[in-house]
């Protein structure tokens, strides 16, 4: 069935005009962006299939080559999908820029979407000013944390240059288990001591998973 064969009250554009964007399902919103379907499948059915198969979160991270493997999605539609999710990420980042950090939850929300490859561990350093606002963040290392490979110089180099008042360490566990390893504890202890010498306080070390986090400070592990 084509979109034009649907009753007007069931067409996404008409429903958006009447009731607003919040009344539409994710598939209907995506259908408005993509506009037209293929010869054998209307755009609403196409979008329902896409979201049922991948979900919005995974769809947001699919490369163009993978998007074009989906039935009814050619190069132009793949670029439209990629562009809309990229815009959403940039809006999220802009809202979180210069964010004030008051808890590990704030850290987790700040990091959402910023880890480039969640199949690998990444160690980030957030630099904070005297009001606990993030002024910069850096990736220090990629790969499993190891105290012998993480040198305080690499962690504090940008903090000194940016005149940061304090730092927060953040790293992800691809497994989703956010309990700290012995290496995590060793790295934290070394950097806590280094920060004390430099008078740049290590406020927290937060381990993030897909849906939860672990805070060294909230578990009284920063001494």
N, C-alpha and C positions, 0 to 999 in steps of 0.2 A: 504494500500500500504506500502511495506517495504522500508526502506531507499535505499537499493540497487536497487530498481525498479525506483527510481528517476533518471532523467538525471543528469550526473555528475555536471553540472553547478548549479544544485539546491540542491546539498548535502552540508550540513554545513561545513564539514571538507575541502572539495575541494574549497568551496568559501572562507574559511578563509585563505587557502594557497595562493589563487590567489589574494585576495583583502584585506586581513587583518581582524582582529577581529572586528574593528569598523564598518565593512560593514554588520555584522550579526545582526539580531533581538535578543532581550532578549531570546526568545524561542529557537532560533537556538544555541545561546551560551550555554544555559542550556542543550540542547540536546547533545552537544559535551561533556559536563561534565558527563552526565548520561549514554551516549553511546548507550544503547539498550532499546527498548520498551518492551511491553508485547505481548502475543500471538495475541491479537485482536486490538492492537493499536501501531502504530510506535512511536518512541520517540519524533519526532517533533510534532506530533499531541498531544501527552501526555503533552508536555511542553507548547504548545499553550493553552490547556485546563487549566493547572495549573495557568499560568500567567493571563489568562482572568478571572479566578475565584477569585484569591487572590491578584494579583498585586505584584510587586517586593517587595514593602515596607512591606506588611503584611507577605509575604512568608518568608522574612528574620527573622521574629520573631516567626514563628510557631514552637512549640516544636515537638520533634520526634513523639510523640503519635498522634498529629494532622496531621503531614505530611504523616503518614502511612495510614490515612483514605482516601487519594487521590487515585483515580483509577490509577493503574499501578505503584504505589510507595510502595515498600516494605522496610524492615529495612535498607538494604544496600544503596538504593537510598536516603532514608530519611537522612541517615548519611552524604552522599555526599553533599546534599543540605545544611544541617546544617553547615558542615565544610566550604564550600565555602563562605557562608555569614559571618561566624565567622572570617575567614581570612580577609575578606573585612573590617570588623569592626576594627580588630587589625591594619590593614594598616592605616585606618583613624585615630585611636588613636595615632599611632606612629608619623604620620605627624603633629598632633596637640599638642604633648607633648612639653613642654617648649615654647608654642606659645606666641607671644607677643600680648597683648590685647590693642587695640587702640580705640575700639568702642563696642557698644552693639551688633553689627552684629558679631564681632569677638567672643564675649561670646556665642552667639547663635550657631555659627558654632562649637565652641569648645565643647559645650554640646551635639551636635547631636549624638545620639546613646548611651549616657552615663546614661540616666535615666532608671533604671532597670524595672520599672512598671509605665507606663504613665497613668494608671487609678487612681493613688494616687499622692498626692502632695509630693514632695521631696524638702527639703531645702539644697542646696549645698553652701559651701564656697570655693572660689578659692583664693589661697595664691599667691601673686605676689612679685617678687623681685624689686629692684630699677629700673630695665629696663622694668617693667610691663610685665614680662614673668611669665607664670604660673609655679610654682615650685611644687604645690601639690593641690589636691582638696579633700574635705571630704563631706560626707553626714552627716548633723547635726540632721535632724529630718525627719520623714515620717508621713504624715497626714496633715490636715488643719493647717495652721499657726495660732498660738495663742500667743499673747505677754506674757501671763502668763506662757506659757510652754517653751518658747525659752529663755534660760538664756545666757547672754553674755559670761559667763565662758565657755560654750560648744562651742560657736562660735569662741572665740579667743584662746582657749587652744592650738590648733595645730599651729595657726599663731605665737604664742609666741615661741613655741618649734622650729618651722622652721625658726625663725627670719625673718618672712615675713615683707616686707616694707608696704604692703597694702593688703586689701581683697576686693573681690566682692561677694555679695550675689546673688545666682541664685535659683529660684524655678519655678516649672512648674504649670500650671493650666490645669488639665485634660479636662475641658470644652472647652478649646481653646480660651476663652475670657481672654485676658491678662491685662485687666484693674485692677489696684490694689484695694484690698478691704481695709476697715478700719483697719483690723488686719494687713495687709501687711504694711500699713503706720505706725502703732504703732511700729511694730517690727523694721522697718527701723530706726525710730527716736531713739529708745532705743539703737540700735547697733551703730548708728552714734555717739551718746554721749559717749558710752563705748569706741569706737575706739579713740575718741579725748583724753580721759583720758590716754589710753594705748599708744598713739602716733602711732597707726596702723590705717591708714586712710581707711574708708569705701569709696571706689571709686565709687561704683554703686550698685544698686540692680536691677537685670534684671529678669523679669517674662517672661518665654518662653511658647509658645503654639506650636501647630503642625507646623504652617507655619509663625508665626510672633512673636514679642516680644515687651516688654514695658521696657523702661529704666528710672529709677528715675532721673538719672543725666541729660539725654537728655530732660526730662520734668521739669527740675529745681526744683526737689522735695527733694534735699539733703541739702538744706539750704546754 
